[in-house]
Amino acid sequence: MKKNGIVLVLLIVCLLMFSSCKLLRSDHTTYFSREHEEPDNTRNAVVSGINSYDTLCKAMEDVIAKVQTEVSLVVVNYDGNLHNDLDKLSEYITGQYPLGIYGVSSVNFTTSFITTYCMVETKITYSKPYEDMRGIVQVISDDEMCSLFGSMIRSRDLHRAYYLNGCDLTSDDLHRVFYKAWCESGYYAYGVKDVSITLYQQENSQSCVIDVNMSLIDSILDTEDTVKKTVDASQMVVHDCAYVETEDKVRYVLEWIKNSVYYDAYATEEFNDVQGDMPKMINYTASGALLNGSASQSGITIAASVMLEELGVKNQVICGLVDGQQYFWLALYYGGQMRFVDVSAFYGSQYDECIIDIASAKGRYKWDESLYSFN
């Protein structure tokens, strides 16, 4: 009997606890749980499987790519003279390996020999901030480099570093690629003041890190405000021309530019004298043509390009030479073939004389076929 009473009391207690739990669950309190966050250990590691200079070198390249600072290398059955190879590796990292030349100031090794293996404690000191080292973008082709430069210009990203592996580009080549990206940046061509490109590479190597720093004429906010006004102006100009044939769109844009934009020949001559290596002031871009009604040859051509883009006509701004002088024109596909459109020539010629097939253009128009290719 006493036993049954105890069981009954326990049942009552359980019922009360269950009821209170239901009450707790039925209220509107929200309970949060925070996941446990492991600390960032990417700067330190243990690397095993080191048995030759090649594996030692590969391990250290991976370590630097991850921006690790203190690493333990486990060396077993090493094939070669470890001490000599560590000296050789230190020289390679700071004098030949592009990432090392770019961002490593020193590498120190301390060896401890244990019965069956050797522990190499490695300490790396970086000359660049962690964020800069981790922000390096891998590049695999010249075309990708142009695309990345274009992204820099459009996003107003003033500093970037890129790792080129197997791209045989000199500093002059890279400046030409950047200039091509600027020509193709449409509305965003406005505002670029200057660009500096520094290469970090072993002599005669096709692998390098390039450090790109871009500056603007105005603040980013003022630059974006000008870009927005240019977009609005362009959309207003082409508003009534959206549903005509492609050739009529091209004709409309050329005629609007001829009748509405003053061709600034002096600015064009000044721009050409330095091959465009000067601040991209408003007259050299679509903003000059669309906002101020005055532009150089580059500005007139880029203005035509952005208006045609608004009308759905894909095109490409080409910078080349005509009669030995720097010159801009458009390449676009319509009427069943690729054509060149010489925008500024329309100021002194008839429409048909400004539309040129590529075969006919080759006698007078010169372009870098490594940068521009037309099928």
N, C-alpha and C positions, 0 to 999 in steps of 0.2 A: 504494500500500500504506500509506504513511504517512498519507495522507488518510483511508483507511478506519479506521485506528487512532484517529485523532482523533475521528471520528464515533462510534466505539464507546465511547470514554471519555465523550463528551457524553451518550450514551444511558444509560450506567450512572449518571452524576450525576443525570440527570432522574428515573430510577427511584428512586434513593435519596431525592431531595427529595419525590417523590410519596408514598413510603412514610411518611416522617416527617410529612407533612401529614395522612395518614390516621390516624396515631397521635395527632396533636394533636386531630383532630376526634372521635376515639373516646373521649377522656377526659371527665370529668364537670364540667369547668370551664365556668362560664357567663360569657359576655362581654356587657357592657352598652354601649350607645352612647347618649349624651345628645344630644337634638336641640338645635340652636342656637336660643337664645331671643333674640329681638330686644328691645331695650330699649323701655320704655313711652314712646311719643312722643305720647300723646294730649294732652299739655298744650301742645304746640307744633305749629304748622301754617302752611302757605302757602295762602291762599284767593285765587283769581283770578276773573275775570268780574264785577268790581265796576264798574258804569257808571251807577248812580243811587242816590238815598238809600234807595229800597226794597231794592235788592240789598245795599247797605251794611248796612242795619238787619237784614235776614234773616241775613246772614253773621255778624254779631256775636251775634245770638240763638243761632245754632248753636254758635258758639265758647263761649258761656257755658254752654249746655246740656251741652257736653263738658268743661267745667271746664278749658279751655285758658288758659294764662297769657300766653304770648308768641306773637303771631300776626302774620304778614306778609300784608297785603292788597294785591293787585295791582290797581290802578285804571287802566282804559283808557277813553278817550273819555267822560269823566264828564259827565253831564248835570246841571249845577247848580254851585253854589259849594261846593267840597269842604271848605274850611276852616270855613265856616259850618255845613255839615252835620255835620262831626265834632264841633263844639261842641254842636249840637242832639242828636246821637246820645249823647254822654256824659251829658247831662241826662236823656235818655230812659231809658238803661240804669239809672242810679242812682236815678231818681225816679219812673219809670212802669212799666218792664218788671218784672213780678212776681219773676222769678228774680234780676234785678239788685237789686231792693229787698231781697230776702231775703239775698243772699249776696255782693254786690259792694260793696267799699268805695271803689274808685277805678278809673278808666280813663284811660290816657294814650296819646296818639297822637303819632307823630313822622313827618313826611312828607319823602320824598326824591324830587324830580322828575328823571326820567331821560328821554331823548329822546322816546320814544313812550308812556311810561306813568309812573305815580306809584306809589311803594312807600310804604305806610302801615304803619309798625311800631307794633304795639299791645301794650301791657303792661297786664294786668288784675290787680288785687289783690283777693283774696277775703276776706270777713270770716268766712266759715264754713269748716270743714275740708273737704278734698277729698272725704272719705267722705260727709259730710252732703250736699254738693252732688250727688254722683253717686247718692245714695240716695233722691232725690226721686221719688215715684211719681206718674205721670200718672193723673188721674181724669176720667172723662167723664160721670158721672151721679150724682145724689143717692143712688140705690140702691147704686151701687158704693162710694160714700163710706161708707155704713152698713156694708157688707160689710168694708171695709178697717179701720174702727174695731173691728168685731167680731173680726177677725183679730189686731189689736193687743192686745185684751183677753185673748183666749184664749192667745196666745203670750207674754204678759207682756212685750211689746216696749214699753219705756217711752218711746221717742222716735221719732217719724216726721215726715217732711215730705211734703206732697202738693201737686201742681200741679193746680188746677181751672181748666179752660178752658171757659167758657160756662155755668158753674153759678152761678146767682144766689143764693148763700147768704151770709147775714150771720153774725156771730159767734154770735148767739143761735140761729140755725138750726142751726149746726154743733154747738152744745152739745145741742140737742134730738136731732139725729141720733146723737150719741155716746151719749146717754141711752137712745135706742131700741136701739142696739147692745148696751148693757149689759143691758137688759131681756131681750134675746134670747140672752145668752151662757150661759144654763143654769148648769151647775156652776161655770163660770169667772167668774160675776158676783161671787163672793166675792173680796175682797182689794183692790178698787179704792178707793183713798183719795181721789184728786183728779185732775182733768185741767185743764190750761190750754191754750187754743187761741189762737194769735196769727196774725192775717192780715197778709200783705204784699201790698198791691195798690194800683193807681192808683184814685183816687176815682171812683166810679160805673162801675168796670170790672167785667165778669163773669169776668175772669181773675185768679187770685190764687194765691199760695203760702201754705199754712197749715202752721204749725209746732205739732205736738201733743206735749205732755209729760204723761205719766201717772205717778202715784206709787201705791205699794202700802202697805197697812196693815202687813203683815208682810214678811219676807224672801221672795224668790221660792221658796226651798226649803220654808219653812214654809207658804206659800200653796199650793204644789202638793201638799204632804202633806195639807192640809185638803181640797183638791179630791178627792184620791184616796179619802180616807175617806168623803166624801160620795157619790161614785160607788158605792163598795162598799155603803154603807147603802141607797142607792136600789135597787140590783140585788137586794139581799136582800129588801126589802119587796115588790117586784113579782114575785119568782121564781115564785110559785104561780099567777100570774094571766096567764100568757103566751098561753094558747090559748083564751081566751074571746072573745066578740064585742066589738066596739069599745065599744058602750054600756056593757057590763058592766065593761070596763076603766076607763072614766071614772067609773062609780059606785064601783068598788073604791077608786080613788085618792082620790076625794073623801071617802069614808067613813073611810079610813085617816087622812087628814089631820085630819078632825074629831075622831076618837077618840084620836089620838096626839100632836097638836101644839097647844100652848097659843097662842091668838091674842093676841099682844102688842099690845093696842090703844094703849097709851101710846107704844110705839115707832112705830106707824103714824102717830099724830097728830104726833109730832115730825118724822118723815120728810116728811109732807105739808106741814108748816108751811114747810119750806124747798124744797119741790118736788124733793126728792131730792138737792139740792145739798149733800151731806155725805158723809163716808166711808161706804162700803158695808159696815158692820159685819156680823158674822155673822148677826144676827137679821133683816137685810134681804135675806137670800139663802137659797137652798135648804139651805145648810149649817146654818143655825140650826134649820130645821124637822127635818132628817134626823139631825143629830148631837146637838142640844141639846133637841129637842122643844119649841122656842119660836121664834116668828117673827112679824114684822109682816105686814101685808097683802101687801106685795111678796114677802116670803120664802115665804109660803104659796103664792102663785100660781106663783112660779118653781119651787118644789118639785114642785107638781102637773105643771108643764110637763116637768121632767126625767124624772119617773116615767112619764109618758105616752110620752115619746120612747123610754124603755127598752122599753116595750111595743109600739113600732112605730106609735104614734099621732102623726102630725105635727101640730104646733100652733104657735101664735105668741102670745107674751106681748104684750098691748096695755096701754099706759099712757095713760089719758085722764082724763076727769072724770065723776064721778057726784055729783049734787047740789052741784056747784061745787067738790068736793074731789078731789084727785088719787086715782086709783083704778086697780087692776090687774085684768085678767081675761084669759081665754084665748080665742083664735079657733081653731076646728078644724072639719074637714069630716068629717061622718059622717051616716048616715041619709039620704043623698042631698042634703044641703044644708050650707051653712056655718052654724055655730052659735057663739054666745058661751057660755062656761062661766064663771060667776061663782063662783070657788072659795071665797072667804071668806063669801059669802052663805049657804053651806051650814051654817054654824054656827048660824044662826037660822031656816033655812027647810027645806022638803022638797026632795028631789033635783030633781023636775020644775020647781020654781021657779027653779033655778039654771041651767037649760039654756034659752037664749033664742035665737030666730031673729033675724037682723039687723034685719029690718023692725020687729019689736016692740021691739028694743033702742034704736032711734034716739030714742025719746022721752025716755029717761033717761040713756043712755050716750053720752058725747061723746068723739070722738077726732079727731085731726088727719088729715084725709083726704089731705093731701100726704105724710104719712109712712106711713099705713096705707090700703090699698085692698083691698076684698073684692068678688069677682065673684059 
